[in-house]
């Protein structure tokens, strides 16, 4: 049986990989586990994949092969791999983060696939609730704003918070969690402040092309424009000196009323997208274009 796991949410796809391996172990008296990572070994390791597949006889029901990053191979090697698999009836798990959806190999594996997209919106909120068990709604909002959809970091941050307190509140997140800064967010805000819409739109689309969650982009916009309002209003920022310096520089491009109007627009986008009233990507693009 072939199982194909893929998607940008590596945390959940790795969890599923571990679950499947443990499931195989629990159902077998003995497990001969073979793991092959193409990125570790390189293209010349294709021969070992073939040997591993060919070495499993019809009586080896307890053997399992896990192959990672097979899409690193060229298309010719991938098609050769397909031929090896056509009559393969044992347990094989193929794992990849970003497979090429245009290839024959992807089309071959897709019927037995499970895709793990980055969680967002209510799905991400529910995951945080399940993981942390006891957490305030406002603390969830702030965690998403600071961390985004990176479940590796999210799980580490929640573990840290749970070591500090049994019930996670917003003040705990503010105390212990530092926001993940993306320099390109600063560049986008710079472009917006300079009224350089062409550059702002280009940077925005690059984020989306990289597969970044638009809700994360929205949260960083909200975070940065809130900081800009604080600076313009004479407030102090308890942040990294670099961030403070960048924010103070950016604040010169806006007046307070303009910043409040922008911030209000972002909050409307946030609310409308969460209740399904608007498409988050379209709303953000219109925001960037219209600013």
Order of alpha helices (4+ residues) and beta strands (2+ residues): beta-alpha-beta-alpha-alpha-beta-alpha-beta-alpha-beta-alpha-alpha-alpha-alpha-alpha-alpha-alpha-alpha-alpha-alpha
